[in-house]
Amino acid sequence: MKYLIPVVLAAFVIVGCDQQKAAIENNKEATKNTIDSRKTAVDAAAKNDTKQADADAAIEKAKIEAKKVATQAQLDADKKKADALAVLEKARVDAEKK
């Protein structure tokens, strides 16, 4: 009987330690799963942000190209106008000489 009490106490301590170790292991796994989920969410957000940035860049490039085309068209029109004015001035000079 003397030895029974220390053996029972030792058994409780061992069982208690195993339960604590199991709880620690479960906590570790839950933490790892949470981190993995957050990593997956970060990856998905980065992919979406990259796609949006690419779309924004394409839109900006299209705007720049459209502005370039419009400016070139205006410059071509100004050039034709200058040519027409020169022809008009030449015709006026010729008319004044006659």
MIKE-978085 format. One record per residue (C-alpha): residue in one letter; x, y, z. Coordinates in steps of 0.25 Angstrom, whole numbers, plus 2048, in hexadecimal, padded with zeros to 3 digits. Layout:
BEGIN
<nuse aa="a" X="X" Y="Y" Z="Z"/>
...
//
This chain:
BEGIN
<nuse aa="m" X="800" Y="800" Z="800"/>
<nuse aa="k" X="80C" Y="809" Z="803"/>
<nuse aa="y" X="810" Y="808" Z="7F5"/>
<nuse aa="l" X="803" Y="809" Z="7EE"/>
<nuse aa="i" X="801" Y="818" Z="7F1"/>
<nuse aa="p" X="80E" Y="81D" Z="7EB"/>
<nuse aa="v" X="80B" Y="814" Z="7DF"/>
<nuse aa="v" X="7FD" Y="81A" Z="7DD"/>
<nuse aa="l" X="803" Y="828" Z="7DE"/>
<nuse aa="a" X="80D" Y="825" Z="7D4"/>
<nuse aa="a" X="802" Y="81F" Z="7CB"/>
<nuse aa="f" X="7FA" Y="82C" Z="7CC"/>
<nuse aa="v" X="807" Y="834" Z="7C9"/>
<nuse aa="i" X="80A" Y="82C" Z="7BD"/>
<nuse aa="v" X="7FC" Y="82D" Z="7B8"/>
<nuse aa="g" X="7FB" Y="83C" Z="7BB"/>
<nuse aa="c" X="808" Y="83E" Z="7B3"/>
<nuse aa="d" X="803" Y="836" Z="7A7"/>
<nuse aa="q" X="7F6" Y="83E" Z="7A7"/>
<nuse aa="q" X="7FE" Y="84B" Z="7A7"/>
<nuse aa="k" X="807" Y="846" Z="79C"/>
<nuse aa="a" X="7FB" Y="843" Z="794"/>
<nuse aa="a" X="7F5" Y="851" Z="796"/>
<nuse aa="i" X="802" Y="857" Z="792"/>
<nuse aa="e" X="803" Y="84F" Z="786"/>
<nuse aa="n" X="7F5" Y="852" Z="782"/>
<nuse aa="n" X="7F7" Y="861" Z="785"/>
<nuse aa="k" X="804" Y="860" Z="77C"/>
<nuse aa="e" X="7FC" Y="85A" Z="770"/>
<nuse aa="a" X="7F0" Y="864" Z="772"/>
<nuse aa="t" X="7FA" Y="86F" Z="771"/>
<nuse aa="k" X="801" Y="869" Z="765"/>
<nuse aa="n" X="7F4" Y="867" Z="75E"/>
<nuse aa="t" X="7F0" Y="876" Z="761"/>
<nuse aa="i" X="7FD" Y="87B" Z="75B"/>
<nuse aa="d" X="7FC" Y="872" Z="74F"/>
<nuse aa="s" X="7EE" Y="878" Z="74C"/>
<nuse aa="r" X="7F3" Y="886" Z="74E"/>
<nuse aa="k" X="7FE" Y="883" Z="744"/>
<nuse aa="t" X="7F4" Y="87D" Z="73A"/>
<nuse aa="a" X="7EC" Y="88A" Z="73C"/>
<nuse aa="v" X="7F8" Y="893" Z="73A"/>
<nuse aa="d" X="7FC" Y="88B" Z="72D"/>
<nuse aa="a" X="7ED" Y="88D" Z="727"/>
<nuse aa="a" X="7ED" Y="89C" Z="72B"/>
<nuse aa="a" X="7FB" Y="89E" Z="724"/>
<nuse aa="k" X="7F6" Y="897" Z="717"/>
<nuse aa="n" X="7E9" Y="89F" Z="717"/>
<nuse aa="d" X="7F1" Y="8AC" Z="719"/>
<nuse aa="t" X="7FB" Y="8A8" Z="70E"/>
<nuse aa="k" X="7F0" Y="8A6" Z="705"/>
<nuse aa="q" X="7EA" Y="8B3" Z="708"/>
<nuse aa="a" X="7F7" Y="8BA" Z="706"/>
<nuse aa="d" X="7F9" Y="8B3" Z="6F9"/>
<nuse aa="a" X="7EB" Y="8B8" Z="6F5"/>
<nuse aa="d" X="7ED" Y="8C6" Z="6FA"/>
<nuse aa="a" X="7FA" Y="8C6" Z="6F2"/>
<nuse aa="a" X="7F3" Y="8C2" Z="6E5"/>
<nuse aa="i" X="7E9" Y="8CD" Z="6E7"/>
<nuse aa="e" X="7F3" Y="8D7" Z="6E9"/>
<nuse aa="k" X="7FB" Y="8D3" Z="6DD"/>
<nuse aa="a" X="7EF" Y="8D3" Z="6D5"/>
<nuse aa="k" X="7EC" Y="8E2" Z="6DA"/>
<nuse aa="i" X="7FA" Y="8E6" Z="6D6"/>
<nuse aa="e" X="7F9" Y="8E0" Z="6C8"/>
<nuse aa="a" X="7EC" Y="8E7" Z="6C6"/>
<nuse aa="k" X="7F1" Y="8F4" Z="6CB"/>
<nuse aa="k" X="7FD" Y="8F2" Z="6C1"/>
<nuse aa="v" X="7F4" Y="8EF" Z="6B5"/>
<nuse aa="a" X="7EB" Y="8FB" Z="6B8"/>
<nuse aa="t" X="7F7" Y="904" Z="6BA"/>
<nuse aa="q" X="7FD" Y="8FF" Z="6AD"/>
<nuse aa="a" X="7F0" Y="901" Z="6A5"/>
<nuse aa="q" X="7EF" Y="90F" Z="6AB"/>
<nuse aa="l" X="7FD" Y="912" Z="6A6"/>
<nuse aa="d" X="7FA" Y="90C" Z="698"/>
<nuse aa="a" X="7EE" Y="915" Z="697"/>
<nuse aa="d" X="7F7" Y="921" Z="69C"/>
<nuse aa="k" X="801" Y="91D" Z="691"/>
<nuse aa="k" X="7F6" Y="91D" Z="686"/>
<nuse aa="k" X="7F1" Y="92A" Z="68B"/>
<nuse aa="a" X="7FF" Y="930" Z="68A"/>
<nuse aa="d" X="800" Y="92B" Z="67C"/>
<nuse aa="a" X="7F3" Y="931" Z="678"/>
<nuse aa="l" X="7F6" Y="93E" Z="67E"/>
<nuse aa="a" X="803" Y="93E" Z="677"/>
<nuse aa="v" X="7FC" Y="93B" Z="66A"/>
<nuse aa="l" X="7F2" Y="946" Z="66D"/>
<nuse aa="e" X="7FD" Y="950" Z="670"/>
<nuse aa="k" X="804" Y="94D" Z="663"/>
<nuse aa="a" X="7F7" Y="94E" Z="65B"/>
<nuse aa="r" X="7F5" Y="95C" Z="661"/>
<nuse aa="v" X="803" Y="960" Z="65E"/>
<nuse aa="d" X="801" Y="95C" Z="650"/>
<nuse aa="a" X="7F4" Y="963" Z="64F"/>
<nuse aa="e" X="7FA" Y="970" Z="654"/>
<nuse aa="k" X="805" Y="96F" Z="64A"/>
<nuse aa="k" X="7FB" Y="96F" Z="63E"/>
//
